[in-house]
Amino acid sequence: MTVQINLDAQIAEMHLRAYPNEEINDMPLRKWEGETRVIRNNKQLDWALARMESEPLLGFDTETRPVFKKGHTPGPPNLLQLATVDRVFVIQLQHVGLDNGLAELLGNKNIIKSGVAVHDDLVGLKKLCRFTPQSFVDLGQISQQVNMQTHGLRNLAANLLGFRVSKSAQCSNWARDPLSHKQVIYAATDAWISRELFIAFQKLGIL
């Protein structure tokens, strides 16, 4: 599915300007409060795939265990998060991998996958399994194309959704098993926001 970008969209100045941290910190804190499914075996994954395959739009994100040693590069993502209209799937890739239906989902051209900094996520996922990504939309890149001053997930959420998101779990150990409740909510929130931002871009006439 090809997503058309309207570079001539008339965007209000309030959405084009930068949002300083002081202003974002004064905004209400939001998180995903709907149904979250942590996927850690193939039976759970089959159930999740059956529910995602009919979705026209998925919010997309990954989480990777951080590397703090100089000269060491991060490994592949530990988590893949995908958000539907009413639930978020947090998939532990160390348990299920990608070559089991997930790669086909990510290569399904009929399902839009919306995220921020998508390229880096896909490079990481390809360390696990060779696949051809289809219908991915990088909202950070699009925000630059239409001259917005906010490009990252959290800044875009402040700009277009009017709330801030916690970053407290950002550098946690995503290889932890089981994940903490805080980690699950953080991961689910990022995927949910990625989907909500796509809809916000549509409402502005950009997509």
N, C-alpha and C positions, 0 to 999 in steps of 0.2 A: 504494500500500500504506500503510495507516494503522498507525502504531506507537503502541500503547497505553502510557501511562506509569502505573506503579503508585506513586502518591504515598504509599501506606500501607506500602511495603516496609520491612521491619525491617533497618536498615542498622547494621552494627557501628560503634562509636564510632571505631575506627581509620580508618574511611573517611569519617567526618564532620568530623574535625578538620583544622586547617590543617597544612601541611608547610613549615617554615621552610627557607630556602635552605641553611643549614648541614647540615640533615638530608638534603636532596636531594643535596647535593654529596658526601655519603658513600656514596651508593648506586652500584651498578655502572653503568657507561656501556654503553648498548646502541644498536645501529643496525640497519637493515634489511640482511640478509646474503643474501637470496634473489635470484631473477632480477629484473632491472630492464631495462625496454625504454624507450629514449629515442625518442620518436616525432617525426619532423621532415618527413614527407611523407605524401601521401594513401594511398599503397600500404601503408605501415606502419600508418597509422591504420585502414584497412579491416581489416587483420589483427587489430589490437587490439580493435576494436569487435566483431568476430565472437566474440572470447573473453570480452568483458564482458557481452554481451547476455543470456547465460544465467546470470549471477551473481545470486544473491538479495541480496547485500550488497557494497557497494564502500566502501572508505575514500576520503575526499575531502579535497583541500586545493588551494590555489593559492599561487603565489609571484609577487610583484610587485616590479619594480625600485624601490628606495626613492628618495624625493625628499628632499633635504637643504636645498633653498632655501625660505626663508620665503615663504608665499603661493602656492607651487606645489602642485598636487594630484597624487597618483599617477595614472598611466595605468592601462589595463586590465591584468589579470594577464599575465605572460609565460609562466607554466607552469600547467598543470592536471595534478594528480597523482591517479591512481585506482588503488586497491589491490584486487586479487582475493585469493582464498585462497592463491595460490601465486606471484604476481608483481605487480610494481608498474609501471604505465605513467607515464612522465614525458613529458608532451606539450608541445612547444614551440609555443605558440599563434601566435607570429609567423610560423611556417611553414605551419600548417594551419588556423588559425582555428577557428570553432565551427560554421559552417553547412554541415556535411558529414557529419552523423551524430552528432556529439558533442552538439549541442543536443537531438536526439531522445533520446539516452541520458539526458541530464540531466532530460528531461521524462518519462521512462518511470516510470510509477507502480508498476510491479512490481519495481523495483530500488531498494532502500534505499541512500541515499548518506549516510554518517555522517561528521561532522566537528565542528570546534569553531569558533565565530565564523563560522558558515556564511553569515549574512546579508551580511556585508561582502564575502565571496568572490563571492556571487551578484550583488551590485550591480556589482562589477568586471567579471564575465563578461558582464553584459548591455550593457556598453559595446561589446562585440564583436558581439553578435548578440541579437536579441530572441527570448526563449523563455520558457516557463512551467515553472519548476522543480517537480518532483514527488517526493515521498517523501524529502525531506531531513530529517535528524535532527541537531539541534545539541546535542551532549552537554554543552557549557558551560552552555546554558540549562537543560537537565534537571538538571544537578548543583546549580544554584541552587534549582530547584523542590523538590528533596528535601533541601535544607538542608546540602549539602556545603560545605566551606570551600575546596575546590579547584575551579577553573573552567577555567583555561587548559590547553592540550594537555600541556605539560610537567609542570605540577603534578598533573594527573589521571593521567599516566603514572606518576609517583612514587607516588601514592596507590593506584592500582588495579593497576598492573603491577609495581611494586617496583623500578623502575630510573629512571635519569636519561638525558636526551637532550642531545646537544651543541647549543648555540645559536650556534656560531662562524661559521656561514655565513648567519645570518639576514638580515643587512643587505648581502649581497653583490649584485653586478650580475646580476640574473636574466635580463637581455636578452643576456648574453654568449653568443657562438656561436663555437665549441662551448662547452657547459657544462663546467666542471671536474668531475673525478671526485668531489671533495668536495661540490660543489653537488648533483650527481645523488643521492648517498647521503643527503644532508640532506633533499632534497625527497621522496625515496622513503620515508624513515623517517617523516616526518610523516603520509603517507597510510596507511602500514602501522599506525601507532599509532592513527589514527582508526578503523580497522577493529577492531583489538584491543580498544579501549576500548568499542566497542558491545557486543562479546561479553562483556566484563567487567560492563557494566551489566546484561546479560541474566542472568548468573550470580548477580548480587545480587538479582534479582527486580524490578528497577526497570523493565525493558522486557520 
